[in-house]
Structure formats: structure tokens, C-alpha cells
Amino acid sequence: MYTSFEEIRTKVEELPLPSNSSYRELHWVDVGKIGIAKTSYGAFELFFVGEKVATNSALVERHIEFGRWEGSSGREYDATRVILPRDPHFLAISSLIATECLREGMLDKGATVQSIFRKVEPIIELSLKRGALSDEQLIGLLGELILLEQMLLSVSDSPQLFGEILDMWRGHTPASRDFIIDRTAIEVKTTRSDSSRHYIHGLQQIETKKLPDSQFEEKLYIFSVGLLQTKNGAYSLSTQAERIFELLGVSQKTNYRTVLQNRFLGHLLDYGSSGKGYNHLEMAFQEPYTTTYGMNFIPRLYDLSDPGMLLISTEQLESTFINPKHIEFLVDFPSSVSHENPLPDWRKGINFIIKFGLGIVPQ
């Protein structure tokens, strides 16, 4: 047992990575009650042995998993696992939480695992707030993956083009566009509403912009997706990511991943404003990533160049005191702007945009 922050931190830093997902090189903070370890990809985790702990925080609940785990001695434990990110500063944070767990146990010799957890839960929540994906980011990522899958399917007969398709996805980067296909851009907007009601964060999301080669985008689309949480829904973040993962390559070698699969997994990790995204290999069976959704409406692909798209513009604001770069507003796109807007069949529309951008169809 290690009794100081410095000792615990040193031991955590020295912990080896496990050889498989169920085995852990576990070091006890409080023997038989609370342990600390690392995942196979270097994230930090705390184990609270016994029945699943009850949480007060929805954010913390998203980062726990109850199961049976094998320690370094070969003994198995039923425990609640609290998963913290792999960022270097979480070495200190996980050690601090472990130290506080030990302190609470020493202050109250009769303390249960649940009571100790309750004391440190606010620290866990605070440490996660800055890095975890919000609920809005989670469904936003799901919306982007729904579109990415269709883009890959549009060239399924030419898998050598999958790398180019994957390069078109920019939503995991600080770029101002979710997808860029040659001189066409697509912004993905996901909503829980039963209509195409979306927040627009800056006029740059609805106006064509200048490209690095000093030319302008020729087309800009909004891909509107409505998702409703439902028990038997066809979509979840984990299943959608897995479908794309399988599309990107099948290997005959056990535990081998293709270059494109590794690139895709890296993009998922990078998703989010703070770069603390979704680790598919570790989180695929955890809530909320397994939460299922159904479609509120058939996805809509809106062409923003249509004069019928009644939106404000930078030009209209030039004679005002309003800074167009920092304006945010709510839009309610109608289900039909014109006969061809949104496109009658969004899948066919995406297929055409992709093939046109790749030069597969005549210009």
C-alpha cells in the first residue's frame, strides 16, 4: 500500500500496459477495496471492488463500467471501473483521486467502497468536465459517421478510393468544415428535434469561403439529421463506428488493423473541441456509446445556394455593429424549400457529389 501522493504517482507511472482487455496489473490503494491501473492504450483507471457503485453525476456515470476483472495475482474481482483519459496530466489527477480514496478510508475505518466513492466523485467529475465529449458532441459525431458511411459506400466498388474519402472528413480537426469534397463542402447538423432545427455557430457555417488556392467553394450543403433516443434504434455511436471500421478493410491476420482502420480510429480519438474523443477499441461496449437512436425524419441535404434558403449574410450585416464572425442563431429549415431542395434522395445526392469531386462522372 502506498500512503502518499508522490508514492502513488510513481507507482502509477511505472505501471505496465496490460496484454489484454480483461487482465490488469493492479496496484492497491486500499487492499481489497480500491486499486489503480492502466488500460492497454495508456488511459488511467480506478477500480472500486464490490457491487456497482451508485453515482450522482451523469458525466461520471458515462465513464464507469461494472464487470469482472483479473488482477496481476490471478485473482478475479467484481468491480466498478472509473475510466480517465490517457492525457499525461491524468497521471497526477488519477494519483490525486487515489490519494483521497486512501485518506477517506484512513479517516473512517468503517468506510464502505460506496461511501469512499461518494466522497471523491466530485473530483472525478471535475477532472472529466474539460475533456469528455458532451451529449451534443456525441450525437454530432454520430451524424457525421452516418454521412461518412454513405460516402464510403458510394465508392464501394473502388476500395482504393477509401483513403481519399477518409481525407474528406474534417470534423475531427479544428477545420471550419465537416466535409470537403474538392470545391464542395458539407456541414453536418444533428438535432433531437422532429424537424430540421439547428443552431448555427457563425456565418462561416452557412457561407462559402475562400480556399487555400485563393479560389472559393462552389457549393455548400447542410446535411440535417434528426435522431431520437429509442431502445431498439438502428444507430449507435459504437455500431456506426464499427460499420465504418469493417468497411475500411478486412485482414486475415488476428488483431491486425489496416492503415485506414488505424487512421479512422485516430480520427475518432481526436474528435471534439478538446481532442478527447471516442476510443472505439475500449469504449464500444460502454454507455453512452451503445445508446441507440432512430431517425426522426429522413436525413435532408440542403443546397445553401438556393435563393429560397432565407438566411442572413455577412453583406447584410456590414452596415451594423454586429460582428458576423461571432453571431449564433437558431434556424428552422422547412422540410421542402423547393422541388429539388433538399435533394429528393440524399443518398443519391451524396453519391453524385462524391463521384463528381473525384472526377468519376463527366463535368
C-alpha positions in Angstrom: 0.0 0.0 0.0 1.3 3.5 -0.9 0.4 6.2 1.5 1.5 9.5 -0.1 0.6 11.2 -3.4 4.2 11.1 -4.5 4.5 7.3 -3.9 1.2 6.6 -5.6 2.1 8.8 -8.6 5.4 7.0 -9.0 3.8 3.6 -8.9 1.1 4.6 -11.4 3.7 6.0 -13.8 5.6 2.7 -13.7 2.5 0.5 -14.3 2.9 -1.7 -17.4 0.2 -1.7 -20.0 -2.0 -4.9 -19.9 -1.6 -7.6 -22.5 -5.4 -7.9 -23.0 -8.6 -6.1 -22.2 -9.6 -8.1 -19.1 -6.2 -8.5 -17.4 -4.8 -5.7 -15.2 -1.5 -5.1 -13.5 -3.4 -3.8 -10.5 -1.8 -1.9 -7.6 -3.9 -1.5 -4.5 -4.6 1.9 -2.9 -6.7 0.2 -0.2 -6.1 -3.6 -0.3 -9.2 -5.5 -1.5 -11.2 -2.3 -1.9 -9.6 0.2 -4.3 -7.0 -0.3 -7.0 -5.4 1.7 -9.8 -4.2 0.5 -13.2 -3.8 1.4 -16.9 -5.7 0.3 -20.0 -4.0 -1.3 -23.0 -3.9 2.2 -24.7 -2.5 4.0 -21.7 -5.6 5.5 -20.1 -5.8 5.6 -16.3 -8.5 3.7 -14.3 -9.6 3.2 -10.8 -11.3 0.0 -9.6 -13.8 0.1 -6.7 -14.3 -3.6 -5.7 -17.7 -5.0 -4.8 -21.1 -4.1 -6.1 -21.5 -1.4 -8.7 -21.2 2.0 -7.1 -24.1 4.4 -7.4 -23.3 7.8 -9.0 -24.7 11.3 -8.6 -23.2 12.7 -11.8 -24.4 11.7 -15.2 -21.0 12.6 -16.6 -19.2 10.2 -14.2 -21.8 7.5 -15.0 -20.8 7.7 -18.6 -17.2 6.9 -17.6 -17.8 3.9 -15.4 -18.1 0.2 -16.2 -19.1 -2.6 -13.9 -17.6 -6.0 -14.6 -15.3 -8.9 -13.6 -11.6 -8.2 -13.8 -8.4 -10.3 -13.3 -5.6 -8.8 -11.2 -1.9 -9.4 -11.5 -2.1 -12.2 -8.8 -4.6 -14.1 -11.0 -7.5 -13.4 -8.6 -10.7 -12.1 -10.2 -12.7 -9.2 -8.8 -16.2 -7.8 -9.4 -15.5 -4.0 -9.5 -16.7 -0.7 -10.9 -14.1 0.7 -13.2 -13.7 4.5 -13.5 -12.0 5.3 -16.8 -10.0 8.5 -17.1 -8.3 9.8 -20.3 -4.8 8.9 -21.2 -3.5 12.5 -21.4 -0.3 13.0 -19.4 -1.9 15.3 -16.8 -4.3 12.5 -15.8 -1.3 10.7 -14.2 -1.4 13.3 -11.5 -5.2 13.5 -11.4 -5.7 9.8 -11.0 -3.0 9.7 -8.3 -4.7 12.5 -6.5 -8.1 10.7 -6.6 -6.4 7.6 -5.3 -4.7 9.5 -2.5 -8.1 11.0 -1.5 -9.6 7.5 -1.5 -6.9 6.3 0.8 -7.3 9.3 3.1 -11.1 8.8 3.4 -10.5 5.1 4.2 -8.0 6.0 6.9 -10.2 8.7 8.4 -13.1 6.3 8.7 -12.0 2.7 9.3 -15.6 1.5 8.7 -16.0 3.3 5.4 -17.5 1.3 2.6 -16.4 1.4 -1.0 -19.6 3.3 -1.8 -19.0 5.9 0.8 -15.4 6.5 -0.3 -16.5 6.8 -3.9 -19.2 9.3 -2.9 -16.5 11.5 -1.3 -14.2 11.5 -4.4 -16.9 11.6 -7.1 -16.9 15.4 -7.3 -13.2 15.4 -8.0 -13.7 12.7 -10.7 -16.5 14.8 -12.3 -14.4 18.0 -12.2 -11.5 16.2 -13.9 -13.7 14.9 -16.7 -15.7 18.0 -17.5 -12.9 19.6 -19.5 -12.1 16.6 -21.7 -15.2 14.5 -22.1 -17.4 14.8 -25.2 -20.7 16.4 -24.4 -24.0 14.8 -25.3 -24.3 17.2 -28.2 -20.9 16.3 -29.5 -21.7 12.6 -29.2 -24.8 12.9 -31.4 -22.9 15.3 -33.7 -20.2 12.7 -34.2 -22.9 10.1 -34.9 -24.4 12.3 -37.6 -21.0 12.7 -39.2 -20.4 9.0 -39.2 -23.8 8.3 -40.8 -22.7 10.6 -43.7 -19.2 9.2 -43.8 -20.5 5.6 -44.2 -22.6 6.7 -47.2 -19.6 8.4 -48.7 -17.6 5.2 -48.4 -20.5 3.1 -49.8 -20.6 5.5 -52.9 -17.2 4.1 -54.0 -17.6 0.6 -52.5 -16.7 -0.9 -55.9 -13.4 1.0 -55.8 -12.0 0.5 -52.3 -8.7 2.0 -53.4 -10.5 5.4 -53.1 -11.4 4.8 -49.4 -8.3 6.8 -48.3 -9.4 9.8 -50.3 -12.9 9.6 -48.8 -11.5 9.4 -45.3 -9.4 12.5 -46.1 -12.6 14.4 -46.9 -13.8 14.1 -43.3 -12.6 17.2 -41.4 -15.0 17.2 -38.5 -12.3 15.7 -36.2 -10.0 18.6 -36.8 -10.2 22.4 -36.0 -11.2 23.0 -39.6 -14.4 25.0 -40.2 -15.9 22.4 -42.4 -17.1 18.9 -41.5 -16.5 17.5 -45.0 -14.6 18.9 -48.0 -15.0 17.3 -51.4 -12.9 19.2 -53.9 -14.7 22.5 -54.1 -17.9 21.3 -52.3 -18.3 21.5 -48.6 -20.9 19.8 -46.3 -21.8 20.9 -42.8 -23.5 18.2 -40.7 -26.2 19.4 -38.3 -27.7 16.8 -35.9 -30.8 17.5 -33.8 -33.1 15.7 -31.4 -36.0 17.7 -32.9 -38.6 16.2 -35.2 -37.7 19.0 -37.7 -34.5 20.5 -39.2 -34.0 22.8 -36.3 -30.3 23.6 -35.8 -28.0 26.1 -34.1 -25.7 27.9 -36.5 -22.4 29.0 -34.8 -21.1 31.8 -37.0 -22.0 32.8 -40.5 -19.0 30.9 -41.8 -21.1 27.8 -41.4 -23.6 28.9 -44.0 -21.4 30.9 -46.4 -19.0 29.7 -49.0 -15.4 30.6 -48.1 -12.0 31.2 -49.7 -9.9 28.1 -50.2 -6.1 27.8 -49.7 -5.6 28.1 -53.5 -7.3 31.5 -53.4 -10.5 30.2 -55.1 -13.9 29.9 -53.5 -16.0 26.9 -52.6 -18.5 26.3 -55.4 -21.1 24.5 -53.3 -22.1 24.4 -49.6 -24.6 21.9 -48.2 -26.2 21.3 -44.8 -26.7 17.7 -44.0 -29.6 17.7 -41.5 -30.0 14.6 -39.3 -32.7 14.1 -36.7 -32.0 11.5 -34.0 -34.4 10.2 -31.3 -33.1 8.0 -28.5 -35.0 4.7 -28.5 -34.4 1.3 -27.2 -34.5 -0.5 -30.5 -32.9 2.2 -32.7 -30.8 1.2 -35.7 -28.0 3.7 -34.8 -25.5 4.0 -32.0 -22.0 5.5 -32.0 -20.3 2.2 -31.4 -22.2 0.3 -34.1 -21.8 3.1 -36.6 -18.1 3.3 -35.9 -17.8 -0.5 -36.2 -19.6 -0.5 -39.6 -17.1 2.0 -40.9 -14.2 0.2 -39.3 -15.2 -3.0 -41.2 -15.7 -1.2 -44.4 -12.1 0.1 -44.3 -10.5 -3.3 -44.5 -10.7 -6.9 -43.5 -7.4 -8.6 -42.5 -6.7 -12.3 -42.5 -4.3 -11.7 -39.5 -5.6 -11.8 -36.0 -5.6 -8.5 -34.1 -4.2 -6.7 -37.2 -5.6 -3.4 -38.4 -5.1 -1.8 -41.8 -3.6 1.6 -42.2 -7.0 3.1 -43.0 -8.6 1.5 -39.9 -5.8 2.9 -37.7 -6.3 6.3 -39.3 -10.1 6.2 -38.7 -9.6 5.1 -35.0 -7.2 8.1 -34.6 -9.7 10.5 -36.0 -12.3 9.3 -33.5 -9.9 9.9 -30.7 -9.2 13.4 -32.0 -12.9 14.3 -32.2 -14.1 17.2 -30.0 -13.0 20.7 -29.3 -10.6 19.5 -26.6 -9.4 16.4 -28.6 -10.7 13.9 -26.0 -12.9 11.9 -28.3 -14.1 8.3 -28.6 -11.8 5.3 -28.3 -13.6 2.7 -30.2 -11.4 -0.2 -29.1 -12.0 0.5 -25.4 -15.5 2.2 -25.3 -17.5 0.2 -27.8 -19.4 -1.6 -25.1 -19.9 1.3 -22.7 -22.7 3.7 -22.2 -23.5 6.2 -23.7 -21.7 4.9 -26.8 -24.1 2.0 -27.0 -27.2 4.2 -26.7 -29.4 3.6 -29.7 -31.2 6.1 -31.8 -33.8 6.1 -34.5 -34.3 8.7 -37.3 -36.8 11.4 -36.5 -37.0 12.1 -40.2 -35.2 11.0 -43.4 -31.9 13.0 -43.5 -32.1 16.1 -45.6 -29.3 17.5 -47.8 -29.9 21.3 -48.2 -28.2 23.3 -51.0 -27.4 26.7 -49.4 -27.0 28.3 -52.8 -30.8 28.1 -53.4 -32.3 31.6 -53.3 -35.1 30.0 -51.3 -32.8 29.5 -48.3 -33.8 32.6 -46.4 -30.7 33.2 -44.3 -28.8 36.3 -43.3 -25.4 37.1 -44.8 -22.2 38.9 -43.9 -23.0 41.5 -46.6 -26.3 42.3 -44.8 -24.5 42.9 -41.5 -21.8 45.2 -42.9 -23.8 48.3 -42.1 -24.4 47.2 -38.5 -22.4 46.9 -35.3 -22.8 43.1 -35.3 -19.6 41.0 -35.8 -20.6 38.3 -38.3 -17.8 36.0 -37.0 -19.4 35.7 -33.6 -23.1 35.6 -34.3 -25.1 32.5 -33.4 -28.7 31.8 -34.2 -31.4 29.0 -34.5 -32.7 28.0 -37.9 -35.9 26.1 -38.7 -35.4 24.7 -42.2 -38.7 23.7 -43.8 -39.0 20.1 -45.0 -39.2 21.5 -48.5 -37.6 24.7 -49.8 -38.2 23.9 -53.4 -38.7 20.8 -55.6 -35.0 20.0 -55.6 -34.1 21.3 -52.1 -33.5 19.4 -50.0 -32.4 16.8 -52.6 -35.1 14.3 -53.1 -32.8 11.3 -52.3 -29.9 12.3 -50.0 -28.0 9.1 -50.7 -28.1 9.6 -54.5 -27.1 13.2 -53.9 -24.1 12.2 -51.8 -23.1 9.6 -54.4 -23.1 12.2 -57.1 -21.2 14.8 -55.1 -18.5 12.2 -54.2 -18.1 10.9 -57.8 -18.1 14.4 -59.2 -15.5 15.5 -56.7 -13.3 12.5 -57.6 -13.7 13.1 -61.3 -15.6 9.9 -61.8 -18.5 11.5 -63.7 -18.2 13.9 -66.6 -18.2 17.6 -65.8 
